[in-house]
Amino acid sequence: MNQENQLRTPVTIIDKEVTWDKTQVIMSKTNAFGIIEYANEVFVDVCGYEDYELMGQPHNIIRHPDMPKVIFKVLWENLKNGKNFHAIVKNLAKSGRYYWVITDFDIARDENGVIVNYFGRRQAVPQEVIAMHIEPLYKKLLQIEAASGVEFSEKYLIGFLEEKKKSYVEYIKELIYDHEKNQAKFAHYEEEQDGEEEEHRGFFGRLFNR
């Protein structure tokens, strides 16, 4: 029997955003299979579940139906290969409200090099980035998944990114960087060239105060 179906109470979707302090970082720890082992106070406050409701549950307890499956497919493919991945995700609170975040992970291995834990950090995403770029893309991916399945949703995503000559992470970085630069919040940043791993690490490190 599916553990999530057994323990999770159905949530009524409400098209309203959770009110939360977007300067805070949501943190969690899962095992290698995505089962929650720790959630910080910010996570609990934002998602609306108590600690005891989260422990032992799959992290997709907060998955919003507006999220294309292909995004999680790509995310998990990277994590299982030991690669951090920055994805923009719409999450579902216990109240039925939503909240948008961008992900950042540390990956822990045992003495044999086997992945045992994922430490996830999640931070708010500018609303302008969501409304202008992410929501239209995700809506298209959802439509394709409904009509033709995840395989063709992934093919569309690949084509979309090929047209822009960027990886998903490069595309996300550009959206957030350009927004923040336009807002003059990070006026001290030097121009960065996309496509270099170290430069991506530096940008997202600053984003997550790492």
Buried (B, 14 or more C-beta within 10 A) or exposed (E): EEEEEEEBEEBEEEEEBBEBEBEBBBBBBBBBEBBBBBBBEBBBBBBBBEEEBBEEBBBBBBBBEBBBBBBBBBBEEBBEEEEBBBBBBBBBBBBBBBBBBBBBBEBEEEEEEEBEBBBBBBBBBBEEBBEEBBBEBBEBBBEBBEEEEBEBBBEBBEEBBEEEEBBBBBBBBBBBBEBBEEEEEBEEEEEBEBEEEEBBEBBBEEBBEE
